[in-house]
């Protein structure tokens, strides 16, 4: 089964939940690293956890936030209306 690791800051919370629901509806297992509400949060901690676990597990990851402030190796950036979705891939 495909597994996606996902995280966001408070600004990307709603987008993250839309992505998560869509993936789960299509049979994809999703591991959510937060944030878990629209309250302000320490986004770098969440982004680091998602990225670290992508490297450890070989799974793919998605980070959703209004302004992309992080850079990771081998990324595929996709921009939606007011958010950036960063898709993390394990280095080859």
Rosetta blueprint (number, residue, H / E / L):
1 X L
2 X L
3 X E
4 X E
5 X E
6 X E
7 X E
8 X E
9 X L
10 X H
11 X H
12 X H
13 X H
14 X H
15 X H
16 X H
17 X H
18 X H
19 X H
20 X H
21 X H
22 X H
23 X H
24 X H
25 X H
26 X L
27 X L
28 X L
29 X E
30 X E
31 X E
32 X E
33 X L
34 X L
35 X L
36 X L
37 X L
38 X L
39 X L
40 X L
41 X L
42 X L
43 X H
44 X H
45 X H
46 X H
47 X H
48 X H
49 X H
50 X H
51 X H
52 X H
53 X H
54 X H
55 X H
56 X H
57 X H
58 X L
59 X L
60 X E
61 X E
62 X E
63 X E
64 X E
65 X E
66 X L
67 X L
68 X L
69 X L
70 X L
71 X L
72 X L
73 X L
74 X L
75 X E
76 X E
77 X E
78 X E
79 X E
80 X L
81 X L
82 X L
83 X L
84 X E
85 X E
86 X E
87 X E
88 X E
89 X L
90 X L
91 X L
92 X L
